[in-house]
Amino acid sequence: MMSTSHTHLWIALSIDCIVHGIQSMLIAIGGHEHTQIASLWIFFSACGVAELLISFLLCTPLEHLRPLTSWPKRNSIAPDVAYALFVRTVLFPLIAYFEYSWLHTHFNGFLQAHAIPPVVLSRLLPFFAAAPIMSFVGNFAILDLADYWRHRLSHRYGWWYGIHSLHHAEEQMTFWSDDRSHILEDAITYLWLISVGLIIGVPSLQFPFLILGFRLLGSIAHSNTRISYGWLGDHIFISPRFHRTHHALRAAGRRSCNFGTALSLWDVFFQTAKFHDNTVETGDAGAERAMVNGSWAEQQQAGFRRMVRLARRGRKVPAVRTGS
């Protein structure tokens, strides 16, 4: 079996080869300055778009062949599609690689300067060093646990739920709804996951692909489909049926449950899981209409206004009234 270090080196060399090919192409068409940065940006943007394409190819047939519900008149998904492309081509490369890599380098430099041994999962749990895939799975599970608590806290505090409720305002939930988010919340999410990634020693080249894994599973979980993964599967992974319960009208605000991003294990362990609810109707009865079917800018503005309103009411978000 190839050692972990050799496999990581092989992956790094493969990515470097692809980036070098992109760089050569840019130079050939007249680019000279900053081609290395541009090549890396193009590579990770392409990875983000590829993940979005995979989500589309997986979820579209599910929603057409086994739909959970249909609507007489569809709300426009243009803001969600536009933001999905913006996230994959701008935010994802900028934060998941460039920002994380820069912070990772400086954080490790700080640890070395103060003779502090870095925390690496494979050192704490040696069996993760047996295969790179085990290290990836271990880091994925820890980051998912961290995101579980981020998500749970976002339903607890008023100002935070104000911006998070933009995601819950969706009344016609499809796999595109995974990307319906306030830009302030996306910033908090990335900072949260970056902090945990630095603490547990996630490699710079691994972190972006962990984020893409969350994005892929999140898209599937938001699909408008009646499928589940069976008893065992639903108790490990977030299925569309399991996550739809989290988006139920009566589950908005502090009443919510099923907070996991990719793994339902954490909801089971912390007793926030609710199975077999058979939710169909989704949304947040307290949200402005602009948050439901406004343009991207109108959604962002409405989310900010609700953040301010809920922040003035107190630290904890009030339980939202149930719609008719």
MOKA-V823969 format. One record per backbone hydrogen bond with DSSP energy under -0.5 kcal/mol. CO is the residue of the C=O (numbers start at 1). NH is the residue of the N-H. E is the energy in kcal/mol with one decimal. If there is no record, write none. Layout:
# MOKA-V823969
CO_NH_E / CO_NH_E
This chain:
# MOKA-V823969
3_7_-2.4 / 4_8_-2.8 / 5_9_-2.1 / 6_10_-2.4 / 7_11_-2.6 / 8_12_-2.6 / 9_13_-2.6 / 10_14_-2.1 / 11_15_-2.4 / 12_16_-2.5 / 13_17_-2.2 / 14_18_-2.0 / 15_19_-2.8 / 16_20_-2.5 / 17_21_-2.0 / 18_22_-2.1 / 19_23_-2.6 / 20_24_-2.5 / 21_25_-1.9 / 22_26_-2.3 / 23_27_-2.4 / 24_28_-2.1 / 25_29_-1.3 / 26_31_-3.0 / 27_30_-1.5 / 32_35_-0.7 / 34_38_-2.3 / 35_39_-2.5 / 36_40_-2.2 / 37_41_-2.5 / 38_42_-2.5 / 39_43_-2.3 / 40_44_-2.5 / 41_45_-2.4 / 42_46_-2.4 / 43_47_-2.0 / 44_48_-2.2 / 45_49_-2.7 / 46_50_-2.5 / 47_51_-2.2 / 48_52_-1.9 / 49_53_-2.4 / 50_54_-2.4 / 51_55_-2.4 / 52_56_-2.2 / 53_57_-2.7 / 54_58_-2.1 / 55_59_-3.0 / 56_60_-2.1 / 58_62_-1.0 / 59_63_-2.6 / 60_64_-1.5 / 61_65_-3.0 / 62_66_-2.2 / 66_226_-1.7 / 77_81_-2.6 / 78_82_-2.8 / 79_83_-2.3 / 80_84_-2.3 / 81_85_-2.1 / 82_86_-2.1 / 83_87_-2.9 / 84_88_-2.2 / 85_89_-2.2 / 86_90_-2.2 / 86_91_-1.3 / 87_92_-3.6 / 90_94_-2.1 / 91_95_-2.8 / 91_96_-0.6 / 92_96_-1.8 / 92_97_-0.7 / 93_97_-0.9 / 93_98_-2.2 / 94_99_-2.3 / 95_100_-1.6 / 97_101_-3.5 / 98_102_-2.1 / 99_103_-2.5 / 100_104_-3.0 / 101_105_-2.3 / 102_106_-2.0 / 103_107_-2.8 / 104_108_-2.3 / 105_109_-2.0 / 106_110_-2.1 / 107_111_-2.1 / 108_112_-2.5 / 109_113_-2.3 / 110_114_-1.4 / 111_116_-3.3 / 112_115_-1.4 / 115_117_-0.6 / 118_120_-0.8 / 120_123_-1.3 / 120_124_-1.8 / 121_125_-2.9 / 125_128_-2.3 / 126_129_-1.7 / 127_130_-1.0 / 128_131_-0.6 / 128_135_-0.5 / 131_134_-1.0 / 131_135_-1.4 / 132_136_-2.4 / 133_137_-2.5 / 134_138_-2.6 / 135_139_-2.6 / 136_140_-2.5 / 137_141_-2.5 / 138_142_-2.1 / 139_143_-2.5 / 140_144_-2.2 / 141_145_-2.1 / 142_146_-2.3 / 143_147_-2.3 / 144_148_-2.0 / 145_149_-1.7 / 146_150_-1.9 / 147_151_-2.7 / 148_152_-2.5 / 149_153_-2.4 / 150_154_-1.8 / 151_155_-0.7 / 152_155_-0.9 / 153_156_-1.4 / 153_157_-1.7 / 156_317_-1.7 / 157_161_-2.8 / 158_162_-2.0 / 159_163_-1.0 / 160_163_-0.5 / 160_164_-2.2 / 161_165_-2.8 / 163_166_-1.0 / 164_167_-1.5 / 164_168_-1.0 / 165_169_-1.4 / 167_170_-0.8 / 174_177_-1.9 / 175_178_-1.0 / 176_179_-1.6 / 177_180_-1.4 / 179_181_-1.0 / 182_186_-2.3 / 183_187_-1.8 / 184_188_-2.1 / 185_189_-2.8 / 186_190_-2.5 / 187_191_-2.3 / 188_192_-2.5 / 189_193_-2.6 / 190_194_-2.8 / 191_195_-2.2 / 192_196_-1.9 / 193_197_-2.8 / 194_198_-2.5 / 195_199_-1.9 / 196_200_-2.3 / 197_201_-0.6 / 197_202_-2.7 / 198_201_-0.5 / 200_121_-1.1 / 203_206_-0.8 / 203_207_-2.0 / 204_208_-0.7 / 206_210_-1.7 / 207_211_-2.1 / 208_212_-2.0 / 209_213_-1.6 / 210_214_-1.9 / 211_215_-2.3 / 212_216_-2.5 / 213_217_-2.2 / 214_218_-2.4 / 215_219_-2.2 / 216_220_-1.9 / 217_221_-2.2 / 218_222_-1.3 / 220_223_-1.5 / 223_225_-1.8 / 224_68_-0.7 / 227_241_-0.9 / 229_233_-0.8 / 230_234_-2.9 / 231_235_-1.0 / 233_236_-1.5 / 233_237_-3.3 / 236_264_-1.1 / 236_265_-1.0 / 237_239_-0.8 / 239_243_-2.7 / 240_244_-1.9 / 241_245_-1.0 / 242_246_-0.6 / 243_246_-0.6 / 243_247_-0.9 / 244_247_-0.6 / 245_248_-1.1 / 247_283_-1.7 / 248_251_-1.3 / 249_252_-1.3 / 252_255_-1.3 / 252_320_-0.6 / 253_256_-1.3 / 262_238_-2.2 / 263_266_-0.6 / 264_268_-2.1 / 265_269_-2.7 / 266_270_-2.7 / 267_272_-2.7 / 267_273_-1.2 / 268_271_-0.9 / 272_258_-2.7 / 281_249_-0.9 / 284_287_-2.0 / 288_291_-1.1 / 288_292_-0.6 / 289_292_-0.9 / 289_293_-2.4 / 290_294_-1.4 / 295_299_-2.6 / 296_300_-2.3 / 297_301_-2.4 / 298_302_-2.4 / 299_303_-2.4 / 300_304_-2.0 / 301_305_-2.3 / 302_306_-2.3 / 303_307_-2.0 / 304_308_-2.0 / 305_309_-2.4 / 306_310_-2.7 / 307_311_-2.0 / 308_312_-1.6 / 309_313_-0.9 / 310_314_-0.8 / 315_158_-2.0
